[in-house]
Amino acid sequence: MQSIANVGSSPITIATSAPGSGTQGTVVSKQGGIWDISGQPIVSDPGQYRKQYDADLLREAEYFAQDAFRKVSPFNPNPTAADRATAQQEMQAADQLRNQVEQDLDPSQRQLLEQIRGEEKQAFTDVTTPGGSFLGNIRRDFAVTKMIDAANKSNQLDDSILGRPVAPPPFPILNVPFGKIAQ
């Protein structure tokens, strides 16, 4: 089986004349990369495949974490033991997928990944911890906000991996002195 880097490494023949006209097509030799019908590379950077694969794994991990949270969250008032077990397995699957990607990340991306992990684990713990204390209820209610924040950070991490511009936070802090209105 060929690796992704070796796909399309053999010469390609591209017909430049109409079929049935009796003239032979031009032989175009291209080495390396994946080529479209016109002989142009579809993806010029083989490293882009790995970045896309990592982003896809992180999206899958985020799906598992969000689904696990949904099964045991305040939105599901009576989770069963099976729901809790499935949710725990999904959180572990999310962690395993993120571990696969972590080695390919730069230090700032790793830090963001750790923030995502921490927020999701804390939110999951908050909603699965039994108890009816006032503080416990506040933490349980705040867990939803933590999961939303983790999902936003996960999207930022995907954008960072793929080299897309990272959007600013949803509520930018304006650098305006108090009491003055910017005109």
Secondary structure by P-SEA (a helix, b strand, c coil): ccccccccccbbbbbcccccccbbbbbbbbccccccccccccccccaaaaaaaaaaaaaaaaaaaaaaaaacccccccccaaaaaaaaaaaaaaaaaaaaacccccaaaaaaaaaaaaaaaaaaaaaacccccaaaaaaaaaaaaaaaaaaaaaaaaaaaaaccccccccbbbbccccccccc
